[in-house]
Amino acid sequence: GEGGARAFLRRLAWRDLFYWMLWRFPSLPDRSFRPQYETEEWADDADGAKLRAWQHGRTGYPLVDACMRQLWHCGWMPNYMRHVAASFLVEHLHLSWKSGLAWFHHTLVDADIAINAAMWQNGGHSGPDQWNFVMHPVFAAKTCDPHGTYTRSFCPELARLPTEFVHCPWEAPVGLRASARVHLGPRGNYPNRIITDLERARREAHSAVMSVRRGAGRNFIAESGHEWVEVGGLRRLLVTRDDYKSGGDEVLTRQTPEARWDRRRRERIGDELSHAITDSVRLHSASEDSRERGRVG
């Protein structure tokens, strides 16, 4: 249809832009387009454990793991999933975009160094068009894979979990995990989460960028808060994430849960096991309330 044709033309335009950029800036795959970001301090991963966990789909976050396993087994994954994987590496593990670029270039059958370099730089803070979004590894999953079909395809060890928990198996009661044959941890069949405090990870990544802006990058910031780069003797303003333009330490860019997946509001959905869990929780809560009233009386 007409919408699909427009999307196709936009992608051709982006492709040609990235081809031009690689021709004009041949160091794009190796060095930050915004030169000050060469000073960004990334997380310590001296033994490479975090990077290997991401590469091989062992982060403990099912959608991220499904993405990376598809990449390894098929040499390809959908564009949305590439954004999910990249966001997790940069914004939550806080590992350099250069590591992500190298792995994608090694594994993708449609690898294109111009597109890969530009997209990874954009996702890794240093490109001409900083991503003004960050994918949350759980909330993104419940948006793009609401029934868990994609995740179950590449993480079959989670296939027996009800939809309610397939994207967050650590929230499932121990008995439910056992009945679904899901065992977390180094001796189990699915890993524990490589990081548990996602909000803290985001703050640390944000702080690293602000350190660049307040240090090596302080002379590359316009009055509007946008960063600039000199091209052909002229200053060119660059797309800059709202969080960074604000100049503060608060993380503004985030993906929030839809109502149906918010633990404070959601109803378990989809299958009989999920409804049984709901009933069990309600009965347990009612029993606890009754005992509490008895003690008070």
Secondary structure as GFF3:
##gff-version 3
##sequence-region A 1 297
A	DSSP	alpha_helix	2	24	.	.	.	ID=ss1
A	DSSP	three_ten_helix	35	39	.	.	.	ID=ss2
A	DSSP	alpha_helix	49	55	.	.	.	ID=ss3
A	DSSP	alpha_helix	62	74	.	.	.	ID=ss4
A	DSSP	alpha_helix	79	87	.	.	.	ID=ss5
A	DSSP	pi_helix	88	92	.	.	.	ID=ss6
A	DSSP	alpha_helix	97	107	.	.	.	ID=ss7
A	DSSP	alpha_helix	113	123	.	.	.	ID=ss8
A	DSSP	alpha_helix	139	144	.	.	.	ID=ss9
A	DSSP	alpha_helix	149	154	.	.	.	ID=ss10
A	DSSP	three_ten_helix	156	158	.	.	.	ID=ss11
A	DSSP	alpha_helix	163	166	.	.	.	ID=ss12
A	DSSP	three_ten_helix	169	171	.	.	.	ID=ss13
A	DSSP	alpha_helix	174	179	.	.	.	ID=ss14
A	DSSP	alpha_helix	198	214	.	.	.	ID=ss15
A	DSSP	three_ten_helix	218	220	.	.	.	ID=ss16
A	DSSP	beta_strand	228	231	.	.	.	ID=ss17
A	DSSP	beta_strand	234	237	.	.	.	ID=ss18
A	DSSP	alpha_helix	242	245	.	.	.	ID=ss19
A	DSSP	three_ten_helix	259	261	.	.	.	ID=ss20
A	DSSP	alpha_helix	272	296	.	.	.	ID=ss21
###
